[in-house]
């Protein structure tokens, strides 16, 4: 395998700006094959613990706040931290299963990782969990990967190079109106969208898509055009969103707040309010409906 790591002489917070956006973009894109391999290897650590339709064979315990974590989460997180840090030594790190280090706030390059997005799905035998990885440069995602190990689907994007699923180009839905749109998300947000659409004179005859437990995978399915509108309740984290957001940006949409503002990343508190994931052509009508609802 060729050495795709960034030479030490080009590292550091100001190096990307010194080299210019095109050179940095090409350098980041060169990491894709090695990153793809690392994520597939990480999936191989998790899959032996997954039991379709049954409780996981992994040990389970609760984190502060009560959310579950399994030994598979920890194994994947540890593996990826070692591999990705070796690929790009200049990059800082933020993940769901690693103690936060404030040094990331001063770093130009930051890895954002969710070792198993949709842990509850994983531990109960539901297939819709994923491994999500993003690389930020200057606070914006420039690499984004979402891998669904059970289905085998592998989504990837590099800023300026487009997005793919299993090697095929992604394009978000061309749906231009809320009427008849395929919508998924938490029930309270679905009801709010329906109320707002009705008040705006739109028949809320949405095609309701079963909620996808993995948030990263939910957004990825907006990017591949199988969902038109993905609603996201408050309290999502950077690691749930950053990789999938880039997929959607490269496919003709984005993740935004309910006013349509783009999602910021690598803030001191990486927690977000309610969000929407959708194609650019549906944004204005969806924002207006949610405001009325």
N, C-alpha and C positions, 0 to 999 in steps of 0.2 A: 504494500500500500504506500503511495507517495506521501511525503511529509507535507501536510497541509497546514501546519501550525504557523502562526504569525511570528516572524523573526523577532527576537527580543529588542533589537534596535528600533523597531517600529512601534513598540508598545507605549503605554502611558496615556494619560487622559487627553493630552493635546495632539497626539500623533495623528489621529484620524483627520482632524481639521487641517493639519499641516500637509497631509498628503492629498487632500481634495476628495470630493464625494465619489467621483467615478472610480478612482483607484481603490478607495475603501470598499466600494460596492463589489468590485471584481475580487478583491481579497477575501471578503466575507463569503462570496459565492463559492470560492474555492474550498471552503470548509464543508460544503454540502455532502459529498460522498462519505467522508469520515464520520460526520454527524449522523447520517442515515444508518451507517453500520452500528454506531454506538447505541442508537435507540433500539434497533432490532435486537441487539445483544441484551439490552436492559429488559425488553419484553420477554426474552427467554428466561429471565430470573423470576418474573412474576407469574407466567402462565402455569408452572407446575402447582401453584397454590390455588388456581381458579378451578371451580367445579360448576359447570353449567347447570343452572337451576337448583343448586344446593349451596349450603354454607361452605365458605372457604376452608381449606385445610391449614391456612396460616394462623399463627397466634394473633390475637386481637387485644388491644387495650385502648383506653380513652385518653385523649389529650385534654389539656385545660380547655374548658368550655364544653366538653362532652363529645366532641366529634371523634369518630373512630380512626384508628391507624392500625395497620397490620405489619407483620414482619416483611411482607412483600414491598410495601411502600418504602420502608427503611432501606431494604436491600437495593432497590432501584435508585433511590436518591443517592446513596453512598457511591454506587457504581458510576452514575452519571456525573457526580461531582468530580470524581477522580479523572474520568475520561475527558470531560469537557474542559476542565481546568488545564489538562495537558494539551488539548487542542489549541487553547487560546489563553495563555498564562496571564495576559494583561486584563482579562475580564473579571469583574466581581461576580458575586453569586447571591441569588435570592431564590429560595424554594420553600415549599410548604413544610417540609420535614427537617429543615436546618435552621438553627438559631440565626436570627437576623443580625447582620453586621452593618453598622452605619457607614462603613467605608464605601459601600455601594453607591451612596448618594453623591460621592465625589468622583465616581468612575464614569468614564465615557462609555465603556463597554460593560454590559451586565448580562449574565445568563439568568433567565427566568424559567424555573422548572417546577412542574407538578408531576411527581413520579407516578402517581396513579390518580388521575382526575376521575371522580366518581367512585370513591372508596366503598361507599355503601352498596353500590351496584356490584362491585368486585366481590365483596364479602358475602353477598346473597345469591351470587350466581347469575346476575343479569349481564348480558354481553356488552352493554354500552358503557364501558369504561375506557380510558385512554391514557397515554403518556404524552404530556405536552411540554414542548421545549421552545423557547424563544431566545434570541440574542438581541439586546437593545444596543443602539449606538446613538448617543445624544438623547436618550430618553425615548426613542422610537424603535419599534421592532424592525429589524432588517433581515432576520431569519425566523421562520416559524414552522414548527413541525407538530402534527397531531397524529399519533399512531394508535389505531384501534386493534390491539393484538388478537382479539377473538375473531373478528371478521377478516383480519389481515389487511384492512385498508390503511394506506399510508399517505397522509396529506403533507405536502411541503410547499414552502414559498420562500423566495429570496427577493428582497425589495428591488424592483426594476426588472426582474426576470420572470414574473408571473407566478402562478400557483398551479399545482397538479395534485391529482389523486391517483395513486398507482401509475404515475407517469403520464396520465392523460390530462390535458389542460382543463382548469376549472373556470367556470363562468357562473356568476350568480344569476338568479332567476330574472327573466325579462318582464315579470309581472309588474304592471304599471298602475294597478289600483287595488285598494284593500278588498273590494268586493271579490269574493271567491279566492282570496289569498290563503295559502297554507300557513297556519300560525301554530306556534308551540310556545309553552312557557307556563309559569305558575298561574293558577286559576284566578287570583285577584287581579293580576295584570291583564289576563285575557278578558275578564269582565269589564275592566276599565276601558280597554280598547274597543270592545263592542258597544259600550254606552256612548263613547265619544264618536264612533262612526255613525251610530244611529242619529245622534244630535246633529251631525253634519250632513244628514240626508243620504247616508250610505247604508245599504242593507248589509248587516254584519253576518253574511252567510259564509263565514270563514270555514275552511277545511281544517278541522282541528287535528293536529299531528300529536301523537303520544309524546309526552315530555321525555326528553333525552337526559338521562341522569348525569352524564358527563357534560359539563358546560362547554368545555373546549370542543367536544364532538358536536354539540348542538350548533355552535357557531360555524364549525367546519361544514355542516350540512346546509347551512345557509349559503356558504361559499360554493358548494357543489350544485346548488340549485334545487335540491330536494325539499327545502323549506324556504318559504318566502320571508317570514318574520319570526325571529327568535327573541322572545322576551326574557329578561334576566332580572330577578329580584335583587334588592340591595344586599350587600355583604359579600359580593364576589371579590376575589383577590387578583392581583397581577398575574399570578401563575395559572389561574383559570382561563385567562383571556388573551394574553399578549401574543402567543403563537397563532391562535386561531384568528385573532384580529388581523394579523398580516395576511393570512390566507384570504380573508374576505376583502381586504383592501386591494389585493392583487387580482381578485376575481370580480371587482366592480361594486363593492359595498364597503361597509365598515361597522364597527361597534361604536355606539355613541351614547351619551346620556339622553334623557327624555326630551331635551331641548334641541338635540341634534349636534351637540358639541362632541368633537373627537375625544376618545378615552386617553387620559394621560397615564404614564407609567413611571415607575421608580421614584415615587414620592416617599416622604418619611413614613407615612401610613399607607400601605399598598391596598387599601380597601376602597371599594366603589359603591356608589348608590345604584339605583335601578337603571338598567341599560336596555338598549335595543340593538339587535343585529339584523341588518337587512340590506338589500340592494339600494344603490343610490336613487333609483327611480321611484322607490316607495317611501323615501325618508320624509318628504314634506307632508304627505297625507297622513302618515303614521304619527308624526310629531303633533300635528294639529288634532288628531283624534284623541291622543293621550292627554293633551292639554284640556280638551273639553270634558273628557271622562272623569 
